Amino acid sequence: MGLPDFLYESCSLKNVPRSGWFKVGIENPESVAEHSFLAAVIAFFLGMRRFGSVEEACKCATAALFHDLHEARTLDLHRLAKRYADVDEERAREDQLDFPEGEAVRELLERYGDLVRDADRLELFIQSRVYGRRCEDAMLYGDSISLESEEAKALLEELKKTDPRWWLRFEVHR
């Protein structure tokens, strides 16, 4: 496998839905690619808070872009499915990154793993609040997250105090 193969495989994440949302009745949930985009944005800001450096924050964001790429091979399995499916996500990732440039991705994921995992969970929290407007059960996903870093824990507290539709005040004509 080479970089062109990897890029075409990465493209398929646009078509892989985040499966857990189906379990609570969300029709047409976000794709893994959409999830990864917001996780990368979150990871950038977690990196800024930890390192105070745009360069380090960019590395965090880049790592987050790659964190779920194995799902192009394994699909996005929700927690209940993972209890019964024998899927080796690490092997899938290693096989995917088995080309010269893939080593840089492995290094990023290893170095910034805690912030990337937290960004992934914070994205879940945010999406649960957005979907919670359609289906109250969606809120359960966000209510059960656990975080590793102090940066993420602080951001979660800020998110809890913010209306996910705060921007509507600009849409309302007075």
TIPASE-68403 format. One record per residue: residue number from 1; x, z, y of N, C-alpha, C in turn. Coordinates in steps of 0.05 Angstrom, whole numbers, plus 5000, padded with zeros to 4 digits. Example, Ala and Ser with C-alpha at 12.3 -4.5 7.8 and 13.67 -1.06 7.14 Angstrom:
TIPASE-68403
{seq->1; nx->5264; nz->5156; ny->4886; cax->5246; caz->5156; cay->4910; cx->5264; cz->5156; cy->4934}
{seq->2; nx->5257; nz->5142; ny->4955; cax->5273; caz->5143; cay->4979; cx->5258; cz->5157; cy->5001}
//
This chain:
TIPASE-68403
{seq->1; nx->5017; nz->5000; ny->4976; cax->5000; caz->5000; cay->5000; cx->5018; cz->5000; cy->5025}
{seq->2; nx->5009; nz->4987; ny->5045; cax->5024; caz->4986; cay->5070; cx->5006; cz->4992; cy->5094}
{seq->3; nx->5017; nz->4991; ny->5117; cax->5002; caz->4998; cay->5141; cx->4977; cz->4980; cy->5145}
{seq->4; nx->4978; nz->4954; ny->5141; cax->4953; caz->4938; cay->5144; cx->4931; cz->4948; cy->5125}
{seq->5; nx->4938; nz->4954; ny->5100; cax->4918; caz->4964; cay->5081; cx->4906; cz->4990; cy->5091}
{seq->6; nx->4924; nz->5008; ny->5101; cax->4915; caz->5034; cay->5111; cx->4896; cz->5030; cy->5135}
{seq->7; nx->4902; nz->5012; ny->5152; cax->4885; caz->5007; cay->5176; cx->4857; cz->4997; cy->5168}
{seq->8; nx->4856; nz->4978; ny->5149; cax->4830; caz->4969; cay->5139; cx->4815; cz->4991; cy->5125}
{seq->9; nx->4829; nz->5007; ny->5110; cax->4815; caz->5029; cay->5096; cx->4805; cz->5050; cy->5117}
{seq->10; nx->4820; nz->5055; ny->5138; cax->4812; caz->5073; cay->5159; cx->4786; cz->5064; cy->5172}
{seq->11; nx->4784; nz->5038; ny->5175; cax->4760; caz->5026; cay->5188; cx->4735; cz->5033; cy->5173}
{seq->12; nx->4737; nz->5037; ny->5147; cax->4713; caz->5043; cay->5132; cx->4701; cz->5070; cy->5139}
{seq->13; nx->4716; nz->5088; ny->5152; cax->4705; caz->5114; cay->5159; cx->4681; cz->5112; cy->5179}
{seq->14; nx->4679; nz->5089; ny->5192; cax->4656; caz->5085; cay->5210; cx->4630; cz->5084; cy->5194}
{seq->15; nx->4633; nz->5078; ny->5168; cax->4609; caz->5074; cay->5151; cx->4605; cz->5098; cy->5132}
{seq->16; nx->4621; nz->5119; ny->5134; cax->4618; caz->5142; cay->5117; cx->4604; cz->5164; cy->5132}
{seq->17; nx->4579; nz->5170; ny->5125; cax->4564; caz->5191; cay->5140; cx->4574; cz->5219; cy->5132}
{seq->18; nx->4572; nz->5238; ny->5150; cax->4577; caz->5266; cay->5145; cx->4554; cz->5276; cy->5128}
{seq->19; nx->4558; nz->5280; ny->5103; cax->4537; caz->5284; cay->5083; cx->4522; cz->5310; cy->5086}
{seq->20; nx->4534; nz->5331; ny->5095; cax->4521; caz->5357; cay->5097; cx->4496; cz->5356; cy->5115}
{seq->21; nx->4496; nz->5339; ny->5135; cax->4473; caz->5338; cay->5153; cx->4448; cz->5328; cy->5139}
{seq->22; nx->4451; nz->5311; ny->5118; cax->4428; caz->5302; cay->5103; cx->4413; cz->5326; cy->5090}
{seq->23; nx->4429; nz->5346; ny->5082; cax->4417; caz->5369; cay->5068; cx->4398; cz->5385; cy->5086}
{seq->24; nx->4401; nz->5384; ny->5112; cax->4383; caz->5398; cay->5130; cx->4363; cz->5379; cy->5144}
{seq->25; nx->4363; nz->5354; ny->5135; cax->4342; caz->5336; cay->5145; cx->4350; cz->5319; cy->5169}
{seq->26; nx->4375; nz->5317; ny->5175; cax->4384; caz->5300; cay->5197; cx->4386; cz->5271; cy->5186}
{seq->27; nx->4369; nz->5254; ny->5196; cax->4371; caz->5225; cay->5189; cx->4392; cz->5212; cy->5206}
{seq->28; nx->4407; nz->5194; ny->5193; cax->4427; caz->5178; cay->5207; cx->4448; cz->5197; cy->5221}
{seq->29; nx->4461; nz->5214; ny->5206; cax->4480; caz->5233; cay->5218; cx->4505; cz->5218; cy->5228}
{seq->30; nx->4522; nz->5232; ny->5243; cax->4547; caz->5221; cay->5252; cx->4564; cz->5211; cy->5229}
{seq->31; nx->4581; nz->5192; ny->5234; cax->4600; caz->5183; cay->5214; cx->4625; cz->5201; cy->5214}
{seq->32; nx->4642; nz->5198; ny->5194; cax->4667; caz->5213; cay->5193; cx->4685; cz->5204; cy->5217}
{seq->33; nx->4684; nz->5178; ny->5224; cax->4699; caz->5169; cay->5247; cx->4690; cz->5182; cy->5273}
{seq->34; nx->4664; nz->5184; ny->5277; cax->4654; caz->5197; cay->5301; cx->4662; cz->5227; cy->5301}
{seq->35; nx->4660; nz->5240; ny->5279; cax->4668; caz->5268; cay->5277; cx->4697; cz->5270; cy->5284}
{seq->36; nx->4714; nz->5253; ny->5273; cax->4743; caz->5254; cay->5278; cx->4750; cz->5250; cy->5307}
{seq->37; nx->4735; nz->5233; ny->5321; cax->4740; caz->5229; cay->5349; cx->4737; cz->5255; cy->5365}
{seq->38; nx->4714; nz->5269; ny->5361; cax->4709; caz->5293; cay->5376; cx->4729; cz->5315; cy->5367}
{seq->39; nx->4735; nz->5316; ny->5341; cax->4754; caz->5336; cay->5332; cx->4781; cz->5331; cy->5345}
{seq->40; nx->4789; nz->5306; ny->5350; cax->4814; caz->5300; cay->5363; cx->4814; cz->5309; cy->5392}
{seq->41; nx->4791; nz->5305; ny->5406; cax->4789; caz->5314; cay->5434; cx->4792; cz->5345; cy->5435}
{seq->42; nx->4778; nz->5358; ny->5417; cax->4780; caz->5387; cay->5416; cx->4808; cz->5396; cy->5410}
{seq->43; nx->4821; nz->5383; ny->5390; cax->4849; caz->5390; cay->5383; cx->4867; cz->5387; cy->5407}
{seq->44; nx->4863; nz->5367; ny->5423; cax->4880; caz->5363; cay->5447; cx->4879; cz->5388; cy->5464}
{seq->45; nx->4855; nz->5398; ny->5469; cax->4852; caz->5420; cay->5487; cx->4861; cz->5446; cy->5474}
{seq->46; nx->4858; nz->5449; ny->5448; cax->4869; caz->5472; cay->5435; cx->4899; cz->5472; cy->5437}
{seq->47; nx->4911; nz->5448; ny->5434; cax->4940; caz->5445; cay->5437; cx->4949; cz->5451; cy->5466}
{seq->48; nx->4934; nz->5443; ny->5486; cax->4941; caz->5449; cay->5513; cx->4940; cz->5480; cy->5517}
{seq->49; nx->4920; nz->5493; ny->5506; cax->4918; caz->5522; cay->5510; cx->4941; cz->5536; cy->5495}
{seq->50; nx->4949; nz->5526; ny->5473; cax->4971; caz->5540; cay->5458; cx->4998; cz->5534; cy->5470}
{seq->51; nx->5003; nz->5508; ny->5474; cax->5031; caz->5500; cay->5482; cx->5035; cz->5495; cy->5511}
{seq->52; nx->5013; nz->5490; ny->5526; cax->5015; caz->5484; cay->5554; cx->5030; cz->5458; cy->5559}
{seq->53; nx->5030; nz->5440; ny->5540; cax->5045; caz->5415; cay->5542; cx->5027; cz->5392; cy->5533}
{seq->54; nx->5026; nz->5371; ny->5550; cax->5011; caz->5347; cay->5544; cx->5022; cz->5334; cy->5519}
{seq->55; nx->5049; nz->5334; ny->5516; cax->5061; caz->5321; cay->5493; cx->5053; cz->5335; cy->5467}
{seq->56; nx->5053; nz->5362; ny->5467; cax->5045; caz->5376; cay->5443; cx->5015; cz->5373; cy->5438}
{seq->57; nx->4999; nz->5373; ny->5460; cax->4970; caz->5370; cay->5457; cx->4964; cz->5342; cy->5445}
{seq->58; nx->4979; nz->5322; ny->5454; cax->4974; caz->5295; cay->5443; cx->4981; cz->5294; cy->5413}
{seq->59; nx->5001; nz->5309; ny->5405; cax->5008; caz->5310; cay->5376; cx->4985; cz->5324; cy->5360}
{seq->60; nx->4973; nz->5345; ny->5372; cax->4951; caz->5358; cay->5359; cx->4927; cz->5339; cy->5356}
{seq->61; nx->4921; nz->5324; ny->5377; cax->4899; caz->5305; cay->5377; cx->4904; cz->5283; cy->5356}
{seq->62; nx->4929; nz->5274; ny->5355; cax->4936; caz->5253; cay->5336; cx->4933; cz->5263; cy->5308}
{seq->63; nx->4942; nz->5287; ny->5302; cax->4938; caz->5299; cay->5276; cx->4908; cz->5300; cy->5269}
{seq->64; nx->4892; nz->5308; ny->5287; cax->4863; caz->5310; cay->5282; cx->4851; cz->5283; cy->5276}
{seq->65; nx->4861; nz->5262; ny->5288; cax->4850; caz->5235; cay->5281; cx->4854; cz->5228; cy->5252}
{seq->66; nx->4874; nz->5240; ny->5239; cax->4880; caz->5234; cay->5211; cx->4869; cz->5254; cy->5191}
{seq->67; nx->4858; nz->5276; ny->5201; cax->4852; caz->5298; cay->5183; cx->4832; cz->5292; cy->5161}
{seq->68; nx->4814; nz->5273; ny->5165; cax->4793; caz->5267; cay->5145; cx->4796; cz->5239; cy->5134}
{seq->69; nx->4819; nz->5226; ny->5139; cax->4822; caz->5199; cay->5129; cx->4819; cz->5196; cy->5099}
{seq->70; nx->4826; nz->5217; ny->5084; cax->4823; caz->5216; cay->5055; cx->4794; cz->5210; cy->5047}
{seq->71; nx->4775; nz->5216; ny->5065; cax->4747; caz->5212; cay->5059; cx->4739; cz->5182; cy->5057}
{seq->72; nx->4757; nz->5164; ny->5066; cax->4753; caz->5136; cay->5061; cx->4754; cz->5131; cy->5030}
{seq->73; nx->4767; nz->5148; ny->5015; cax->4769; caz->5146; cay->4986; cx->4750; cz->5165; cy->4972}
{seq->74; nx->4747; nz->5189; ny->4983; cax->4731; caz->5210; cay->4968; cx->4703; cz->5212; cy->4979}
{seq->75; nx->4697; nz->5200; ny->5001; cax->4672; caz->5204; cay->5016; cx->4672; cz->5233; cy->5027}
{seq->76; nx->4652; nz->5238; ny->5043; cax->4649; caz->5265; cay->5055; cx->4631; cz->5281; cy->5037}
{seq->77; nx->4643; nz->5299; ny->5022; cax->4627; caz->5316; cay->5004; cx->4621; cz->5343; cy->5018}
{seq->78; nx->4596; nz->5350; ny->5019; cax->4588; caz->5376; cay->5030; cx->4596; cz->5398; cy->5010}
{seq->79; nx->4594; nz->5423; ny->5020; cax->4604; caz->5445; cay->5004; cx->4591; cz->5448; cy->4976}
{seq->80; nx->4565; nz->5443; ny->4975; cax->4551; caz->5446; cay->4950; cx->4561; cz->5425; cy->4930}
{seq->81; nx->4565; nz->5400; ny->4939; cax->4575; caz->5379; cay->4922; cx->4603; cz->5385; cy->4912}
{seq->82; nx->4619; nz->5397; ny->4929; cax->4647; caz->5404; cay->4922; cx->4648; cz->5424; cy->4899}
{seq->83; nx->4627; nz->5440; ny->4896; cax->4626; caz->5459; cay->4873; cx->4626; cz->5445; cy->4846}
{seq->84; nx->4616; nz->5420; ny->4846; cax->4612; caz->5406; cay->4821; cx->4630; cz->5381; cy->4818}
{seq->85; nx->4639; nz->5370; ny->4840; cax->4656; caz->5346; cay->4839; cx->4685; cz->5353; cy->4836}
{seq->86; nx->4699; nz->5339; ny->4820; cax->4727; caz->5344; cay->4816; cx->4743; cz->5323; cy->4831}
{seq->87; nx->4746; nz->5328; ny->4857; cax->4759; caz->5309; cay->4875; cx->4784; cz->5321; cy->4886}
{seq->88; nx->4806; nz->5307; ny->4883; cax->4832; caz->5316; cay->4892; cx->4838; cz->5304; cy->4919}
{seq->89; nx->4829; nz->5318; ny->4940; cax->4832; caz->5307; cay->4968; cx->4861; cz->5305; cy->4975}
{seq->90; nx->4878; nz->5324; ny->4967; cax->4907; caz->5322; cay->4973; cx->4919; cz->5298; cy->4960}
{seq->91; nx->4913; nz->5292; ny->4935; cax->4923; caz->5268; cay->4922; cx->4914; cz->5243; cy->4936}
{seq->92; nx->4889; nz->5242; ny->4944; cax->4879; caz->5219; cay->4958; cx->4895; cz->5215; cy->4984}
{seq->93; nx->4900; nz->5236; ny->4999; cax->4915; caz->5234; cay->5024; cx->4943; cz->5225; cy->5018}
{seq->94; nx->4956; nz->5237; ny->4998; cax->4984; caz->5229; cay->4991; cx->4985; cz->5200; cy->4983}
{seq->95; nx->4966; nz->5191; ny->4967; cax->4966; caz->5163; cay->4959; cx->4962; cz->5144; cy->4983}
{seq->96; nx->4944; nz->5152; ny->5001; cax->4939; caz->5136; cay->5025; cx->4964; cz->5134; cy->5043}
{seq->97; nx->4978; nz->5155; ny->5045; cax->5001; caz->5155; cay->5064; cx->5027; cz->5147; cy->5050}
{seq->98; nx->5026; nz->5135; ny->5028; cax->5050; caz->5127; cay->5013; cx->5060; cz->5100; cy->5024}
{seq->99; nx->5069; nz->5101; ny->5048; cax->5082; caz->5078; cay->5061; cx->5100; cz->5091; cy->5083}
{seq->100; nx->5120; nz->5077; ny->5092; cax->5140; caz->5090; cay->5109; cx->5129; cz->5105; cy->5133}
{seq->101; nx->5110; nz->5094; ny->5148; cax->5100; caz->5108; cay->5172; cx->5082; cz->5131; cy->5165}
{seq->102; nx->5073; nz->5133; ny->5140; cax->5055; caz->5154; cay->5131; cx->5068; cz->5182; cy->5133}
{seq->103; nx->5095; nz->5182; ny->5131; cax->5109; caz->5208; cay->5132; cx->5104; cz->5222; cy->5158}
{seq->104; nx->5103; nz->5207; ny->5180; cax->5098; caz->5219; cay->5207; cx->5071; cz->5232; cy->5207}
{seq->105; nx->5051; nz->5220; ny->5194; cax->5024; caz->5232; cay->5193; cx->5025; cz->5258; cy->5178}
{seq->106; nx->5038; nz->5258; ny->5155; cax->5041; caz->5283; cay->5139; cx->5053; cz->5305; cy->5155}
{seq->107; nx->5074; nz->5299; ny->5170; cax->5088; caz->5319; cay->5186; cx->5069; cz->5330; cy->5208}
{seq->108; nx->5054; nz->5313; ny->5221; cax->5035; caz->5322; cay->5241; cx->5014; cz->5341; cy->5230}
{seq->109; nx->5003; nz->5333; ny->5207; cax->4983; caz->5349; cay->5194; cx->4993; cz->5376; cy->5185}
{seq->110; nx->5018; nz->5377; ny->5177; cax->5030; caz->5402; cay->5169; cx->5036; cz->5420; cy->5193}
{seq->111; nx->5047; nz->5409; ny->5214; cax->5055; caz->5425; cay->5237; cx->5032; cz->5436; cy->5253}
{seq->112; nx->5010; nz->5419; ny->5256; cax->4988; caz->5427; cay->5272; cx->4963; cz->5433; cy->5256}
{seq->113; nx->4967; nz->5439; ny->5231; cax->4944; caz->5443; cay->5213; cx->4924; cz->5464; cy->5221}
{seq->114; nx->4934; nz->5487; ny->5231; cax->4915; caz->5508; cay->5239; cx->4897; cz->5499; cy->5262}
{seq->115; nx->4908; nz->5486; ny->5282; cax->4892; caz->5477; cay->5304; cx->4874; cz->5454; cy->5296}
{seq->116; nx->4883; nz->5437; ny->5278; cax->4866; caz->5415; cay->5269; cx->4842; cz->5426; cy->5253}
{seq->117; nx->4847; nz->5445; ny->5235; cax->4825; caz->5457; cay->5220; cx->4805; cz->5470; cy->5239}
{seq->118; nx->4815; nz->5484; ny->5259; cax->4798; caz->5497; cay->5279; cx->4782; cz->5476; cy->5295}
{seq->119; nx->4795; nz->5454; ny->5303; cax->4782; caz->5433; cay->5318; cx->4759; cz->5421; cy->5301}
{seq->120; nx->4765; nz->5418; ny->5275; cax->4745; caz->5407; cay->5256; cx->4721; cz->5426; cy->5255}
{seq->121; nx->4725; nz->5451; ny->5254; cax->4703; caz->5471; cay->5253; cx->4689; cz->5473; cy->5280}
{seq->122; nx->4703; nz->5471; ny->5302; cax->4690; caz->5472; cay->5328; cx->4673; cz->5447; cy->5332}
{seq->123; nx->4682; nz->5425; ny->5322; cax->4666; caz->5401; cay->5323; cx->4640; cz->5405; cy->5308}
{seq->124; nx->4642; nz->5418; ny->5284; cax->4618; caz->5424; cay->5269; cx->4599; cz->5442; cy->5285}
{seq->125; nx->4610; nz->5462; ny->5298; cax->4594; caz->5480; cay->5315; cx->4579; cz->5464; cy->5336}
{seq->126; nx->4594; nz->5447; ny->5351; cax->4582; caz->5431; cay->5372; cx->4560; cz->5413; cy->5361}
{seq->127; nx->4566; nz->5399; ny->5339; cax->4546; caz->5381; cay->5328; cx->4522; cz->5396; cy->5318}
{seq->128; nx->4526; nz->5421; ny->5308; cax->4503; caz->5436; cay->5298; cx->4485; cz->5443; cy->5321}
{seq->129; nx->4496; nz->5448; ny->5345; cax->4479; caz->5454; cay->5368; cx->4464; cz->5429; cy->5378}
{seq->130; nx->4477; nz->5406; ny->5376; cax->4464; caz->5381; cay->5384; cx->4442; cz->5374; cy->5365}
{seq->131; nx->4448; nz->5375; ny->5339; cax->4428; caz->5369; cay->5318; cx->4406; cz->5391; cy->5317}
{seq->132; nx->4414; nz->5415; ny->5325; cax->4395; caz->5437; cay->5325; cx->4371; cz->5432; cy->5343}
{seq->133; nx->4373; nz->5415; ny->5362; cax->4350; caz->5407; cay->5379; cx->4330; cz->5392; cy->5362}
{seq->134; nx->4339; nz->5378; ny->5341; cax->4321; caz->5362; cay->5324; cx->4311; cz->5378; cy->5300}
{seq->135; nx->4329; nz->5395; ny->5290; cax->4324; caz->5409; cay->5265; cx->4338; cz->5436; cy->5266}
{seq->136; nx->4322; nz->5457; ny->5268; cax->4333; caz->5484; cay->5271; cx->4352; cz->5492; cy->5249}
{seq->137; nx->4348; nz->5482; ny->5225; cax->4366; caz->5488; cay->5203; cx->4395; cz->5479; cy->5207}
{seq->138; nx->4398; nz->5459; ny->5224; cax->4425; caz->5449; cay->5230; cx->4443; cz->5470; cy->5242}
{seq->139; nx->4430; nz->5489; ny->5256; cax->4445; caz->5510; cay->5269; cx->4460; cz->5528; cy->5249}
{seq->140; nx->4450; nz->5529; ny->5224; cax->4463; caz->5545; cay->5204; cx->4492; cz->5537; cy->5199}
{seq->141; nx->4498; nz->5511; ny->5200; cax->4525; caz->5502; cay->5196; cx->4544; cz->5513; cy->5217}
{seq->142; nx->4536; nz->5513; ny->5242; cax->4553; caz->5523; cay->5263; cx->4555; cz->5553; cy->5263}
{seq->143; nx->4535; nz->5567; ny->5253; cax->4535; caz->5596; cay->5252; cx->4554; cz->5607; cy->5231}
{seq->144; nx->4563; nz->5590; ny->5213; cax->4579; caz->5601; cay->5191; cx->4609; cz->5593; cy->5192}
{seq->145; nx->4618; nz->5584; ny->5215; cax->4646; caz->5575; cay->5216; cx->4664; cz->5599; cy->5219}
{seq->146; nx->4689; nz->5596; ny->5208; cax->4710; caz->5616; cay->5213; cx->4734; cz->5602; cy->5224}
{seq->147; nx->4747; nz->5615; ny->5242; cax->4769; caz->5602; cay->5257; cx->4795; cz->5618; cy->5252}
{seq->148; nx->4817; nz->5604; ny->5254; cax->4844; caz->5615; cay->5250; cx->4857; cz->5623; cy->5276}
{seq->149; nx->4856; nz->5606; ny->5296; cax->4872; caz->5611; cay->5320; cx->4857; cz->5626; cy->5342}
{seq->150; nx->4872; nz->5640; ny->5358; cax->4860; caz->5654; cay->5380; cx->4849; cz->5634; cy->5401}
{seq->151; nx->4862; nz->5611; ny->5404; cax->4853; caz->5591; cay->5423; cx->4825; cz->5581; cy->5415}
{seq->152; nx->4821; nz->5577; ny->5389; cax->4795; caz->5567; cay->5380; cx->4774; cz->5588; cy->5382}
{seq->153; nx->4781; nz->5613; ny->5376; cax->4762; caz->5635; cay->5378; cx->4752; cz->5638; cy->5406}
{seq->154; nx->4770; nz->5636; ny->5425; cax->4762; caz->5638; cay->5453; cx->4744; cz->5615; cy->5462}
{seq->155; nx->4751; nz->5591; ny->5453; cax->4735; caz->5567; cay->5460; cx->4707; cz->5569; cy->5447}
{seq->156; nx->4706; nz->5580; ny->5423; cax->4679; caz->5583; cay->5410; cx->4662; cz->5601; cy->5427}
{seq->157; nx->4673; nz->5623; ny->5438; cax->4657; caz->5641; cay->5454; cx->4647; cz->5626; cy->5479}
{seq->158; nx->4664; nz->5609; ny->5491; cax->4655; caz->5593; cay->5514; cx->4633; cz->5574; cy->5506}
{seq->159; nx->4636; nz->5561; ny->5483; cax->4615; caz->5542; cay->5474; cx->4589; cz->5556; cy->5469}
{seq->160; nx->4589; nz->5580; ny->5459; cax->4565; caz->5595; cay->5453; cx->4549; cz->5600; cy->5479}
{seq->161; nx->4563; nz->5603; ny->5501; cax->4550; caz->5609; cay->5526; cx->4541; cz->5584; cy->5542}
{seq->162; nx->4546; nz->5560; ny->5531; cax->4541; caz->5536; cay->5545; cx->4517; cz->5521; cy->5532}
{seq->163; nx->4498; nz->5513; ny->5548; cax->4476; caz->5497; cay->5539; cx->4486; cz->5469; cy->5531}
{seq->164; nx->4482; nz->5460; ny->5506; cax->4492; caz->5434; cay->5498; cx->4480; cz->5411; cy->5514}
{seq->165; nx->4459; nz->5416; ny->5529; cax->4447; caz->5396; cay->5546; cx->4452; cz->5401; cy->5576}
{seq->166; nx->4474; nz->5415; ny->5582; cax->4479; caz->5422; cay->5610; cx->4478; cz->5399; cy->5629}
{seq->167; nx->4485; nz->5376; ny->5620; cax->4486; caz->5352; cay->5636; cx->4459; cz->5342; cy->5645}
{seq->168; nx->4437; nz->5352; ny->5633; cax->4410; caz->5344; cay->5641; cx->4404; cz->5350; cy->5670}
{seq->169; nx->4417; nz->5371; ny->5680; cax->4411; caz->5378; cay->5708; cx->4418; cz->5355; cy->5727}
{seq->170; nx->4435; nz->5337; ny->5719; cax->4442; caz->5314; cay->5736; cx->4421; cz->5292; cy->5733}
{seq->171; nx->4406; nz->5293; ny->5711; cax->4386; caz->5272; cay->5706; cx->4359; cz->5279; cy->5718}
{seq->172; nx->4354; nz->5304; ny->5723; cax->4328; caz->5313; cay->5734; cx->4327; cz->5307; cy->5764}
{seq->173; nx->4307; nz->5293; ny->5772; cax->4304; caz->5286; cay->5800; cx->4290; cz->5309; cy->5814}
{seq->174; nx->4300; nz->5318; ny->5836; cax->4288; caz->5340; cay->5851; cx->4277; cz->5330; cy->5876}
//
